[in-house]
Amino acid sequence: MTDEDVIVDQGRGGAGLWPLVEAERAALAADLAGLDDEGWATPSLCEGLTVREVLAHITASARLSPVRWMAGVIRCRFDFDRMVAMRLAEQLGATPAGTLERFRRAVPSRTKPPVPVVALLGEVIVHGEDIRRPLGLRRDHPIGTLTHVAAHYQGSDMVVLAKGRIGGLRLVADDGPFTSGSGALVSGPTISLVMAMTGRAAYCDDLTGDGVAVLRERCAGA
């Protein structure tokens, strides 16, 4: 699939995006192979969660059908934070090696909760970076994949606030075709724009423009 195919693929309920989801999961599993206990216990960019716990959260999303998702919502009496914690605990395993093995088994899964496939793609990219950055790891994500995810987030506050966070700002990628909005400029790598859109203030360090201070403040208030 070319970058152009990724950007325009809206058909079949996003079915054409599943290979990209699988590729991102596989890359993350490979990056975490051989991680020691200290690495697994490293705080992620998700407040209050370790690297290991974030990986278990990604695994949980790959195991949740709409029926299981709704069952969890009902069981937790519509407390979504409680449900997320419950599903994370289910996938954590007894050891870090067990957590990673559960994730590896979920790499090819096409099970998902009632969200579009692009939301799962965004989740594995964003949470993958939540894991990688504190560990000093880097992935060169395909620019077409990142552009598609950025386009999704710039128009949506579903699951994660993003559209509201970038209101009144003009986002311009310096490594790809993504642009969005109007107002004070925020420019930089597409991955950094995606991460800042989703509230990761650390990635504002990679950005330039008159709007960066505003975006950083909004991230801090996430």
N, C-alpha and C positions, 0 to 999 in steps of 0.2 A: 504494500500500500504506500503510495507516494504522499508527500506532505499535502499536496493539493487534495488528494482523496480524503485525507483525514479531516481537512477543514470543511469540506462540503458534505461529508457523509452524515445525512440526517435520516436516511431511510431505514426501514426494517427495525424500527425501535432502537436504533443505534447498534444493531447487530454487527456492523462492520468495525465497531470499536473494541469488541471483545479480544481480538489478537493483541491490541495495544495494552489492554488491562493485563493480559497474561504476561506480556513482555516486561512490563513494569514490575509485576510481582516477582518474576523470575530473576530480574536484575537485583532486586532488593534482597532476595534470598541468597544470591551469590555474594553480595556485598557483606552479608552478616555471617557467612560461613567462617568458622574459626574465631569468632568473637569470644573474648574471655569473660569471666564472671564480672569483672569490673566494668567492662563495656556494656554488658546487659543491664547493669544496675545504674548506668549513666542517666541522669535526668534528660528527658527529651524536651523539645520545644513545646510540647503539650503540658501545660502547667499541672504538676502533681503526678505525672505519669513517667515511668522509666521507659527506656528504649524497649525493653522486653514487653512491657504492658501495652505500648502503642502497637507493637507487632501483633499481639494477641487481639487487639481491637480490629486491626485490618483483617485478620483471619475470620473474626466473627461476622464481619460484613459479607464475606465470601461464603458463609454457611447459612445465611438467613433468607429463607424463602418468604414471600409475602404472608403466608399462613403463619409461619413461625414468628415473623416480626409482629404480626397482630396479636398472637398469643402472648408474646412477651409484654406488649403494651398493656394488655388487659391484666396480666399477672402482676405487673408493676403499677397498676391503677393509673396509667397515663403519666407516670413519672419517667420521662425519657432518660434523664441522667441515671436513674436507678437501673433502667433496662440496659443501658450501655454498659454500666459496671457489671451487671449480671452476666451479660454475654461475653464480656472480656474475661471474666473469671473462668467461664466455661472453657475458653480456648488457651488459657495460660499454661496449663500442664504443670507437672511436678518439678521440672527443671528447665533451664534455658534451652537445652538441647531439645527437650520435648516441645517447647514453644515454637522453635524454629521448624521442627519436623511437622507440626500441625500446619504451619504456614505453607511449607513446601507442598503438602498434600492439597492445599487449597489453590495453588497457583493456576491450574486449568479450570477451576470451577466457574460455571456460568450461572450459578444461583445468586440471586440478589434480592434485597428488600424492595419495597415499592418506590424506587427512585430510578431515574434514567441511567443508562449505562455510563454516560459521560460523568455522572456524579461519582460512580465507583472509580473511574479512571482518575478523576480529580483527587479522590480520597487517597488512592495508593501513591500518587505523586506527592501530594502535600504531606501526608503522614510519613512517606518515605524520606522526605527532606527533614521532617521533624526528628527523625532518627539519625540521618546521615550527618547533618550539620554539627551536632554536639560531639559526634564521633570523629569528626575531621575527614569524613568520606565525601566523595564527589561523584555524581553521575551526569554525563552529558546526555540529557534527555533529547530525543528527536524533536526538532523545532516544530514540526507539524503537529505532533502530539501536544506539546505545550501550548501552541496557538489555539488548538481546539478547546483545551481546558480553560485557557484565559478567556476565550469568547463566551464560554458557558458561565463562568463566574461573574463576568462584567454585567451580565443581564439577570442575575439570580441571587436571591437571598435564601434559597431553599437549602436546608441542612446547615449551611454556614453563611453568616452575613458577609457579603462581598459587594454586591451592587450598591448598598447603602453606604459602605465605607469609602467608595471612590467617587461619590457624588461631587460634582463641581471640579473635578480634576481631569486632566488630559493625560492619558497613559500612552506611551509610545515605546515599543520595544526597539532596542538597538541591534538585535540579532535575528529579527524575523519580521513578519508582516503585521503583527498585532498592534492595533491602535484602538483607543476607546475614549469617548467623552470629550468634554471641552472645559477649558479653565486653566488653572495653574499646571505647569508641565511636571510630569513624573516620568523619567526615562531610565531605561536600563535593560538588563537581560530579562527575557520573558519569564524564566523561572522565578526571578526575584519579584517581578510584578505579580505573578500568581501568588506567591507566598505572602507578599505584603497585602494583597487584596483580601486574603483569608486571615489576616490579623497577626502575622509573624513579624514583629517589629525588627528583629535582627536583620531581616533582608532589606530593610530600608537603607542599611549601610552600603548596599550595592547600587543604589539609585541616585540620580541627580535631577535637579530642577527645582523651581520655586515651590512646587507642591509637595515636596518630600516631607517637610516639617509637619504639614497638615496631616499627611497620611500616617506619619510616625505617631502623632498624637492620637489619631483614631485607633491605631493598632494598640497603643498603650491602654486605651479605654475599653478594649474588647472584653 
